[in-house]
Amino acid sequence: MTAAAVPRHFAIWPKRLPRQLALPDTSLWFNLEVSARRYPDKAAYSFFGRRLSFADLLAQAEALAGWLQAQGIAKGDRVAVFMQNCPQFAIAVHAMLRADAVVVPVNPMNKADEFGHYITDPGTKIVLTTADLVGIVAEADGRLPAAQRLRHVVATRLTEAMPTRLGAAALHQRHHRPAQGLHPQPPHADAQRDVRRPLGFQHARVGEPGRGADVPHHRLHLRLPWVRWRAAPPR
């Protein structure tokens, strides 16, 4: 590259950051499988000091994917995740991908008046949520005509992912594990590396529900290097 062809912003480009992106031509599920094989005991998530390893993330996502398929979820069906930032969110999203479903992420700030839109517009079949938000889902679903209502709503508790010393106070809450012991069907031949399969349902701001747009895997890959760069120590 000649001096004349060098972009001017390279003169002030941080030395710690690369100047080009090398994006993997793989799906997010494939990336998780590889990470679980290479680093099974390494923490994929740390929540209030409790670690979730890549191996455990893979196992729990596969079990939940098996449960989703047992409820009739097929390739292209919409499944919503309505949670705060927590390990269960990561498990749920990867389970939906393993089941060949399309993830419908819904901002946890939405209320019942808004949530109904994320059931009807994409045709959501199942919602995975948390105990603190399940009432909103139930209220929104109850307002809809029978033909548009959800098949199932599954709620987890934030305390289930916390260390025992923090979660013990909430052990009186009712819960169950419907996915325990289940396994998903073998993936489609193209599922592991088809980076253009729909991943998400992109919606408008809170209070302004809009039409959805399919977001493929490779779009999210564009965000991952940016997160890594922001977290890189200066040098």
C-alpha positions in Angstrom: 0.0 0.0 0.0 1.5 3.3 -1.1 1.7 6.3 1.2 -1.0 8.0 -0.9 -3.3 5.1 -0.5 -3.0 4.8 3.3 -6.2 6.1 4.9 -5.6 9.3 6.9 -7.2 8.0 10.0 -4.4 5.4 10.3 -2.2 8.2 11.6 -4.1 8.3 14.8 -5.2 4.6 14.9 -4.6 3.0 18.3 -1.5 0.8 18.2 -3.2 -1.9 20.2 -5.9 -2.5 17.6 -5.6 -4.4 14.3 -6.4 -2.5 11.2 -8.4 -5.3 9.5 -11.1 -7.7 10.6 -10.8 -11.4 10.1 -14.4 -12.7 10.6 -15.0 -16.5 10.9 -17.3 -18.0 8.3 -19.1 -20.0 10.9 -22.4 -20.0 12.9 -22.6 -19.0 16.6 -23.5 -22.6 17.5 -20.5 -24.0 15.7 -18.3 -21.5 17.6 -19.7 -22.7 20.9 -19.1 -26.3 20.0 -15.5 -25.6 19.1 -14.9 -23.5 22.3 -16.4 -26.3 24.5 -14.1 -28.8 22.9 -11.0 -26.6 23.2 -11.7 -25.1 26.6 -14.3 -27.2 28.3 -13.5 -26.0 31.8 -12.9 -22.3 30.9 -15.5 -19.9 32.1 -17.9 -18.8 29.4 -19.9 -16.7 31.8 -19.3 -15.4 35.3 -22.4 -14.3 37.2 -21.9 -12.8 40.7 -18.8 -14.9 41.0 -20.4 -18.2 39.8 -18.8 -19.5 36.7 -20.5 -21.3 33.8 -18.0 -23.3 31.8 -18.2 -23.7 28.1 -18.9 -27.4 28.6 -21.8 -26.7 30.9 -23.1 -24.0 28.5 -23.0 -26.5 25.6 -24.7 -29.3 27.6 -27.5 -27.0 29.0 -28.1 -25.5 25.6 -28.4 -28.9 24.0 -30.8 -30.1 26.6 -33.0 -27.0 26.2 -32.9 -27.4 22.4 -34.1 -30.9 22.8 -37.0 -29.7 24.9 -37.9 -27.0 22.3 -38.0 -29.6 19.6 -40.1 -31.9 21.8 -42.7 -29.1 21.9 -42.8 -29.0 18.1 -40.3 -26.2 17.4 -39.0 -26.7 13.9 -36.6 -24.9 11.6 -37.6 -21.2 11.2 -40.0 -21.1 14.1 -39.8 -18.0 16.3 -38.9 -18.4 20.0 -38.6 -15.3 22.2 -36.0 -14.6 25.0 -37.2 -12.0 27.5 -34.5 -11.7 30.2 -32.1 -9.4 31.8 -28.3 -10.1 31.2 -27.7 -13.4 32.8 -26.3 -16.9 32.0 -29.7 -18.2 31.2 -29.9 -15.7 28.3 -26.8 -17.2 26.7 -28.1 -20.7 27.3 -31.5 -19.8 25.8 -30.1 -18.2 22.7 -27.8 -21.0 21.9 -30.5 -23.6 22.5 -32.8 -21.8 20.0 -30.0 -21.8 17.4 -29.3 -25.5 18.0 -33.0 -26.2 17.5 -32.9 -24.3 14.2 -35.3 -21.7 15.6 -35.1 -18.0 15.0 -34.2 -16.0 18.2 -36.6 -13.1 19.0 -34.8 -11.0 21.7 -37.1 -8.7 23.5 -35.9 -5.8 25.7 -36.7 -6.6 29.3 -38.0 -3.1 29.8 -41.0 -3.8 27.7 -44.4 -4.0 29.4 -47.5 -6.1 28.6 -48.9 -3.4 26.3 -45.8 -3.7 24.2 -44.9 -7.4 24.6 -48.0 -8.6 22.8 -46.5 -7.2 19.6 -43.5 -9.5 19.9 -45.9 -12.4 20.1 -48.1 -11.6 17.1 -45.8 -9.8 14.7 -43.1 -12.6 14.3 -45.5 -15.4 15.2 -43.7 -16.4 18.4 -44.4 -19.9 19.6 -42.6 -20.1 22.9 -41.2 -17.5 25.3 -38.2 -18.2 27.6 -38.1 -15.7 30.4 -37.4 -15.2 34.1 -39.6 -15.3 37.2 -39.5 -11.5 37.6 -40.8 -11.0 34.0 -43.2 -13.9 33.5 -46.2 -11.9 34.7 -45.7 -9.5 31.8 -45.7 -12.4 29.3 -48.8 -14.0 30.9 -50.7 -10.7 30.8 -49.8 -9.9 27.2 -50.6 -13.4 26.1 -53.9 -13.5 27.9 -55.1 -10.4 25.9 -54.6 -12.1 22.6 -57.1 -14.2 20.6 -56.7 -17.9 21.2 -55.3 -18.5 17.8 -52.4 -16.1 18.4 -51.4 -17.2 21.9 -48.2 -18.8 22.9 -47.7 -22.6 23.1 -45.6 -22.4 26.2 -43.9 -20.0 28.6 -40.9 -21.2 30.5 -39.5 -19.2 33.4 -36.2 -19.5 35.1 -34.9 -17.7 38.2 -31.9 -15.4 38.3 -30.9 -17.0 41.6 -30.4 -20.3 39.9 -27.3 -18.9 38.2 -26.0 -17.2 41.4 -23.7 -18.6 44.1 -25.6 -20.4 46.8 -24.8 -17.7 49.4 -26.7 -15.2 47.2 -29.5 -17.4 45.9 -30.5 -19.2 49.0 -33.0 -16.5 50.0 -35.2 -17.2 47.0 -35.2 -21.0 47.2 -38.9 -20.9 48.1 -39.9 -19.9 44.6 -41.4 -22.7 42.5 -39.3 -24.0 39.6 -38.6 -27.0 37.5 -36.2 -28.1 34.7 -38.3 -29.3 31.7 -35.2 -29.8 29.6 -33.3 -32.1 32.0 -32.2 -35.3 30.2 -33.3 -34.3 26.7 -31.2 -34.2 23.6 -31.9 -32.4 20.3 -32.2 -34.0 16.9 -29.1 -34.1 14.7 -28.6 -30.7 13.1 -29.3 -30.1 9.4 -26.3 -30.6 7.1 -26.0 -26.8 6.6 -26.8 -25.7 10.0 -23.4 -25.6 11.6 -21.8 -23.2 9.1 -24.7 -21.4 7.4 -23.8 -17.9 8.7 -26.7 -16.4 6.8 -29.4 -18.2 8.6 -31.7 -15.8 10.5 -30.5 -15.2 14.0 -32.5 -12.4 15.5 -35.6 -10.4 15.2 -34.6 -6.7 15.2 -37.2 -4.5 16.8 -37.6 -0.8 17.4 -37.0 1.1 20.7 -39.1 0.6 23.8 -42.5 2.0 23.3 -42.2 2.0 19.5 -42.7 -1.6 18.4 -41.9 -2.0 14.7 -41.7 -4.7 12.0 -39.1 -7.4 12.5 -36.0 -7.9 10.3 -34.0 -11.1 10.1 -30.4 -10.6 11.3 -28.0 -13.4 10.1 -25.1 -14.8 12.1 -22.3 -13.0 10.2 -23.8 -9.6 11.2 -23.2 -10.4 14.9 -19.7 -11.4 14.1 -19.1 -7.8 13.1 -19.9 -6.8 16.7 -17.6 -9.3 18.4 -14.2 -7.7 17.4 -15.5 -4.3 18.5 -16.3 -5.7 21.9 -12.8 -7.3 22.1 -11.1 -4.1 21.0 -13.0 -2.0 23.6 -11.8 -4.5 26.3 -8.2 -4.6 25.1 -5.7 -2.9 27.5 -3.9 0.1 26.0 -0.3 -0.3 25.1 
